[in-house]
Amino acid sequence: MTPFERKAFKKKIEERIVLIKEDIAELEELTKPIKPDVSLGRISRMDAINNKSINEKALRNAREKLTKMEYALANIENPDFGKCSICKNDIHPRRLLFMPESSKCVNCAK
């Protein structure tokens, strides 16, 4: 990977981290406990609880993604960044652009 490509990947990762942190803040707001004194009907309360559960899963996924992105950012200067951890071949640049935290090429990820 060339220094120019590394710089581009680093910028992409930093941008994605900012977006993920914004998503996490929004999801944290959506997953706050539903107060029992809030005037909701029975069906509306069930919908609110269901939506809260879905948002909690999305929050867990976003936090996991953030951890992976921060790991990728910390390792971008590593000479092995962009190389498959199994076969040691280069990971396709498009895969890295889509998923910078990837540590495996498409074939090994299967």
N, C-alpha and C positions, 0 to 999 in steps of 0.2 A: 504494500500500500504506500502510495506516495505521500509526502508531507502535505500536499494540497488536499488530497482525499481525506487524510486524517483531520485536517482543519475543518473541512466541510462536514464530516461526520460529527466532530466535536460540537460544532455550531448547531447541527440538527438535534443532537442529544440534549444540549442545553435548552433549546427552544421547547422540546417535548417535555422536559422536566418542569418548565414553567407552566405549561398547559395542564400537566397532570396535577401539579400542586393546586392550580385553580379548581380543577375538577374535584379534588379531594375536599377542598374547603366547602364547595357547594354540596357535595354528598354528605359531609359531616352535618351540615345544616338540615338536610333532608332526613337524616337518621336520628334526629333528636327524639327523645321519648314523647309519646303522644299522651298528653295530660288527660286524665279521666274526666276532669271538669269541663273540657272543651265540648261545646254543644254540637255533637254530631249524632246523626241517626245511627241505628245499629248497622245498616248496610254501609254507610259512609265510614263508620269506624272500622269495619272489616276491610274495606278498600284501603284505608289509611294504613292499617297494620300490614296488609299485603304489600303496598307500595314501599313501606319502610323496610320490609324484609328484602325486597328487590334492590333497594338502594344500599342496604348494608352489604349485599353481595358485590355490588358494583364498587363500593368503597374498599372492600377487601382486595378486589382485583386491581383497583387503581393504586393502592398502597404497594401491592406486590410488583406492579409494573414500575412504580417509582423506584423501588429498591433495585430492580434490574437495571434501570436506566442510570442510576447513580453508580452502580457497579461498573457499567460499561464506560461511563465518563471517567471513572477513576483508573480504568485500565486502557484507555485509548492510546496512551503513549507506549504501552507494552508492545514489543515487537510482534507478539503473537496475536494482537488484536486483528480481527478479520480473518483469522485462520481457524479452521474447524478443530475442535478439541479432540475429535476422534481420528479423522483421516489426515489431518494437518494440511489439507488443501485450502486454497482461498475460498472464503464464503463469498458468494456472488454479491457485488456491490448493491444491486437492487434489494436484495434481502436485508443487507445491513442498513440501507436507507429506510426500509419499512420497519425493521426490527433491529435497532442497533445493539440490543442486548443479546442478540443471537450468538451462541457459542458453537453452533453446529451448522454444517452445510445442509442443504435441503435433503440430500440423500441420506445422510447420517441421522437427521432429525426424524425420518420416517421410522 
